[in-house]
């Protein structure tokens, strides 16, 4: 990770850490890794991780802020084996969501903030479509997919970056009904209230794309986020990862639970 120049306690310029998907675990889980601009996925690490889910589950999807703010994230899903072709992801988009920014007063400037930038911690998840600026979202696992392994793709040009960054995670999906009628036309939905990136507009995320032929209801098309309040299968996942990614590690360690970020156990108590 290259050095970042801090211009004030909470303002950052020129950070080159970039970002990647951290919930569910990406193909490369090293905490000190860099971003990937080649795509459509990063190079796979030595340890292969596959997240198991069932049709109809909600899954928490999050990414490291890496001191950046603003822009969007495009999420797409294809069968394993089709993930080496950009166009396959373009035709199977799930949704486009906010990258995120620190909404606290004075904490974001010039497309930067201090990691974790008020990102949501483990055991918390996005349950309201108007609360989408905290570096995560949840997705509905479609009901119409054949049992098998799939690849979830993250694509973002956060802050002022002029190129897209890519990250992927493997999902093993079970319990689907491929016979469901799920033909869709048009583009995938876009989240509310995102702070725009400074270099790449939303139109570039949507270029040449369409929403995948996914069913989000047990008997038909349905809405991707109709049950957003449902607890995801992986609420304990903390996308913030570590204060090693922050340009101000002392400030980072003072943020909620950053000093004990390893795998919390979620409970009602």
C-alpha positions in Angstrom: 0.0 0.0 0.0 1.4 3.3 -1.0 1.6 6.2 1.4 -1.2 8.8 1.7 -0.7 12.5 2.4 -2.7 13.7 5.4 -3.7 17.4 5.2 -5.5 17.5 8.5 -6.6 15.2 11.3 -9.6 14.0 9.3 -8.9 15.1 5.7 -6.9 13.0 3.3 -5.5 13.6 -0.2 -3.8 11.3 -2.7 -4.4 8.0 -1.0 -3.6 5.1 -3.3 -4.9 2.1 -1.2 -8.1 1.8 -3.3 -10.7 -0.8 -2.3 -12.0 -4.3 -2.7 -14.9 -6.6 -1.4 -14.3 -7.8 2.1 -17.7 -9.3 2.9 -18.1 -12.0 1.8 -14.4 -12.8 1.7 -12.9 -12.0 -1.8 -10.7 -14.2 -3.9 -7.7 -12.5 -2.3 -8.2 -12.1 1.5 -4.8 -10.5 2.3 -5.4 -7.4 4.5 -2.5 -5.5 2.9 -3.4 -6.3 -0.7 -3.9 -3.5 -3.3 -6.8 -2.8 -5.6 -7.2 -4.6 -9.0 -7.8 -2.5 -12.1 -7.4 -5.3 -14.6 -10.6 -7.3 -13.8 -13.0 -8.8 -14.2 -11.7 -10.3 -10.9 -8.6 -10.1 -8.8 -6.0 -12.9 -8.9 -7.0 -15.7 -6.5 -5.0 -16.2 -3.4 -3.6 -19.5 -2.0 -6.6 -20.2 0.1 -9.9 -20.7 -1.8 -12.9 -19.5 0.2 -16.5 -20.3 -0.9 -19.4 -18.8 1.0 -22.4 -21.1 1.2 -25.9 -19.6 0.8 -29.4 -20.7 -0.1 -31.9 -19.3 -2.6 -33.8 -16.5 -0.9 -31.1 -15.7 1.7 -29.9 -12.2 2.2 -26.1 -11.7 2.1 -24.2 -8.8 3.5 -21.8 -7.4 1.0 -19.2 -4.8 2.1 -15.9 -3.3 1.1 -13.0 -1.4 2.7 -13.3 2.4 2.6 -9.5 2.7 2.4 -9.9 6.4 3.2 -12.0 7.1 0.1 -15.5 8.6 -0.3 -18.0 9.0 -3.1 -19.0 7.0 -6.1 -20.9 3.8 -6.7 -20.5 0.0 -6.6 -21.9 -2.3 -9.3 -22.7 -5.8 -8.1 -23.2 -8.6 -10.6 -23.5 -12.4 -10.4 -22.5 -15.2 -12.9 -21.8 -18.9 -12.8 -18.3 -19.9 -11.9 -16.4 -20.3 -15.1 -18.1 -17.4 -16.8 -16.3 -14.9 -14.5 -13.3 -14.4 -16.8 -15.4 -12.4 -19.3 -16.4 -8.8 -18.6 -19.5 -9.0 -20.7 -21.0 -11.8 -18.7 -21.0 -9.6 -15.6 -22.4 -6.6 -17.6 -25.5 -8.7 -18.6 -26.1 -10.1 -15.1 -26.1 -7.0 -12.8 -27.9 -7.3 -9.4 -27.9 -3.6 -8.5 -25.8 -0.5 -8.2 -25.3 1.0 -4.7 -23.4 3.8 -3.0 -19.7 3.3 -2.4 -20.1 5.4 0.8 -18.7 8.4 2.6 -18.3 9.5 6.2 -21.6 11.5 6.8 -20.4 13.0 10.1 -19.8 16.7 10.0 -16.4 17.7 8.7 -15.3 14.1 8.1 -15.3 14.0 4.3 -13.5 16.3 1.9 -12.2 16.2 -1.6 -13.3 12.6 -2.0 -11.5 11.3 1.1 -12.0 10.5 4.8 -10.1 8.6 7.4 -10.7 4.9 7.3 -13.0 3.3 8.5 -15.0 6.5 7.6 -17.9 5.5 9.8 -18.4 2.2 7.9 -20.8 -0.2 9.5 -19.2 -2.7 11.9 -19.7 -6.4 12.2 -23.2 -7.5 13.5 -24.7 -4.4 11.8 -26.2 -4.4 8.3 -28.0 -2.1 6.0 -31.8 -2.6 6.6 -33.1 0.7 5.2 -32.7 1.7 1.5 -32.1 5.3 2.6 -29.1 4.4 4.8 -26.7 3.4 2.0 -23.6 5.4 2.6 -21.8 3.1 5.0 -19.7 0.9 2.7 -22.0 -2.1 2.6 -25.3 -3.3 1.4 -27.2 -6.7 1.3 -28.3 -8.7 -1.7 -31.1 -11.2 -2.2 -29.8 -14.6 -3.5 -32.1 -15.3 -6.5 -34.6 -18.1 -6.3 -34.1 -19.3 -9.9 -30.4 -20.4 -10.1 -29.3 -23.9 -10.5 -27.4 -25.4 -7.6 -23.7 -24.7 -8.0 -20.9 -22.2 -7.5 -21.2 -18.6 -8.6 -19.0 -15.5 -8.7 -20.2 -12.2 -7.2 -18.4 -9.2 -8.7 -17.7 -5.8 -7.1 -16.8 -2.9 -9.5 -16.2 0.6 -8.3 -14.4 3.8 -9.2 -14.4 5.5 -5.8 -13.5 9.0 -5.0 -11.6 10.7 -7.8 -10.2 7.5 -9.4 -10.4 7.5 -13.2 -10.5 3.7 -13.6 -12.6 0.9 -12.2 -11.5 -1.5 -9.5 -12.6 -5.1 -9.4 -13.1 -7.7 -6.7 -14.9 -11.0 -6.6 -16.1 -13.7 -4.2 -17.3 -17.2 -4.7 -20.7 -18.3 -3.5 -22.1 -21.9 -3.4 -25.8 -21.5 -4.0 -28.4 -24.2 -3.2 -32.1 -24.7 -3.2 -33.0 -22.8 -6.4 -35.8 -23.4 -8.9 -34.4 -22.9 -12.4 -37.8 -23.3 -14.0 -39.1 -20.0 -12.7 -40.0 -17.4 -15.3 -37.5 -14.6 -14.7 -37.0 -12.7 -17.9 -36.0 -9.1 -17.3 -35.3 -6.1 -19.5 -33.7 -2.8 -18.7 -31.0 -1.8 -16.3 -30.5 -2.7 -12.7 -31.8 -0.5 -9.9 -29.6 2.3 -8.5 -29.5 3.2 -4.8 -30.8 6.5 -3.3 -28.7 9.4 -2.1 -25.2 8.4 -3.2 -22.4 11.0 -3.1 -21.1 11.1 -6.7 -17.5 10.2 -7.5 -15.3 13.0 -8.8 -14.1 11.3 -12.0 -16.4 8.6 -13.3 -20.2 9.3 -13.6 -23.0 6.8 -12.9 -23.6 6.4 -16.7 -20.2 4.6 -17.0 -21.3 2.0 -14.4 -24.5 1.4 -16.4 -23.0 1.4 -19.9 -23.8 -1.8 -21.9 -25.4 -3.4 -18.8 -28.7 -5.0 -18.1 -30.3 -6.5 -15.0 -29.8 -10.3 -14.9 -32.7 -12.6 -15.3 -33.1 -13.1 -11.6 -36.2 -14.0 -9.5 -36.3 -12.4 -6.1 -39.6 -13.9 -5.1 -40.3 -17.6 -4.6 -42.8 -17.7 -7.5 -41.6 -15.0 -9.9 -39.7 -11.8 -10.5 -40.0 -9.8 -7.2 -38.0 -6.9 -5.9 -34.3 -7.3 -5.0 -34.7 -5.3 -1.7 -38.3 -6.0 -0.7 -37.1 -7.8 2.5 -34.1 -5.7 3.2 -34.9 -5.7 6.9 -34.2 -9.5 7.0 -31.0 -10.4 8.8 -28.4 -11.6 6.4 -26.7 -14.9 6.8 -23.4 -13.3 7.5 -24.1 -10.3 9.8 -20.9 -10.8 11.8 -18.7 -10.0 8.8 -16.9 -6.7 9.4 -15.9 -5.1 6.0 -13.6 -2.5 7.7 -10.9 -5.3 8.2 -8.1 -3.4 10.0 -6.7 0.0 11.0 -3.6 -0.9 8.9 -5.5 0.5 6.0 -6.0 3.9 7.6 -3.9 7.0 7.1 -4.4 7.8 10.8 -4.2 4.5 12.7 -4.6 6.2 16.1 -7.8 7.9 15.0 -9.0 4.6 13.5 -8.4 2.7 16.7 -10.8 5.1 18.5 -13.7 4.2 16.2 -16.4 1.8 17.3 -14.8 -1.6 18.1 -11.9 -1.2 15.7 -9.5 -2.3 18.4 -11.2 -5.7 18.6 -12.4 -6.3 15.1 -11.8 -10.0 14.8 -14.9 -12.1 14.1 -17.6 -10.9 16.6 -20.3 -13.2 17.7 -23.7 -11.6 17.0 -26.6 -12.1 19.4 -29.7 -10.2 20.6 -27.9 -9.5 23.8 
